[in-house]
Amino acid sequence: MSILNRVDRDGNVTWEIVADAIGPNVPHGESLFDGGDYDQLQKVNELLAAGKPARVVASDLPRPIRDRYETEGIKAEMMAPIFIRDQWVGTLGYSDFWREGTWLSVEVEALTRAADMVGAYWEREHAREGLEELAEAKDRFIATVSHELRTPLAAVVGFAGELAAGVESYSSEEIAEMVQLIASQSVEMAQLVDDLLTAERAASGNLTVKPVAIDLLHESQSVVESMRAGVDATVDGDPTVAWADTVRTRQILRNLLTNAARYGGSQVKISVSSLGDTAVIVVIDDGPGINVVDSERIFDPYYRAQTDEARPDSVGLGLAVARQLARIMGGDLVYRRRAGWTRFELTLPTTSEHAPALAFPA
């Protein structure tokens, strides 16, 4: 049987049988195993996650998991982990209805090799699907960018035209409101163009960063205040100094907050702290999160996780640009799901001694 791992809302690994084959002489019993968790199979979970085969003997198991094995007639199982790169994504298992776990080394080796082959196949399929989706995403790219630019551009052109045609016909309050709308829509367009230029420069190796000592707590509060109309977030933590580019750090924070507004829940929080030589900013929200397949692909350019809450007009560059900038500055950006919260963890070096040597274009 082939088992695919999944991650629930609380970050716990569960499993689901996606394919199986039953021999002709297998005793007929009630089928109870189509999915579950590892709550009563912790040792199995630990071995598989570490890349090692695991053996299960039904008579040694605690109840009620033992009852499920006995009802189906399974006396023992041997399982080998399926890995894609360094990620444990599933398991290949063999159920024995006659023996209680006497496995020959050749059987264990054969199952392990088969698991490696399944992992290679899944990886190829994953890559093929990814290429197809990337091609489709690029086909939609120009239309999507045009759509995102058209809406704020229409507001800028429209209100500017109204003011130019007859500013004296409007009250000071109306003029102030139109000017504010022009300013906010102009900022939205500038931010999209900034992400597009950043992605292109990073891809070509011409992105310039100028690291200095910055207070991440102050910068986080400043970015939240500047985006007050778009997302409501709270900021806590201690003043934490990082060695990073101020403009690029603010760009990362803006993209993370924009992502939370598009995909997250109603509660958005920013926490600033330090851990040794590393400064940490965590942006969390109480949204539904994403599945394990999307957890890395959300950092691919032009890719958008398929959630019902996602806005259809998102280009899909924000997280890709944010991770690129973090790594260029000697840090990283990762996604995690913990206790019902979505977490984007940004790390940056605290001093120039722990930052990479940065080359600047002439």
WORAMO-V780883 format. One record per run of one state. SS is the DSSP state (@ for helix, = for strand, . for the rest). FROM is the first residue (numbers start at 1). LEN is the number of residues. If there is no record, write none. Layout:
# WORAMO-V780883
SS/FROM/LEN  SS/FROM/LEN
This chain:
# WORAMO-V780883
./1/1  =/2/6  ./8/5  =/13/7  ./20/15  =/35/3  ./38/4  @/42/8  ./50/4  =/54/4  @/58/3  ./61/4  @/65/8  ./73/3  =/76/9  ./85/2  =/87/10  ./97/8  @/105/65  ./170/2  @/172/33  ./205/7  =/212/4  @/216/11  ./227/6  =/233/5  ./238/3  =/241/4  ./245/1  @/246/18  ./264/4  =/268/8  ./276/2  =/278/8  ./286/8  @/294/4  ./298/20  @/318/11  ./329/3  =/332/7  ./339/2  =/341/9  ./350/2  @/352/3  ./355/8
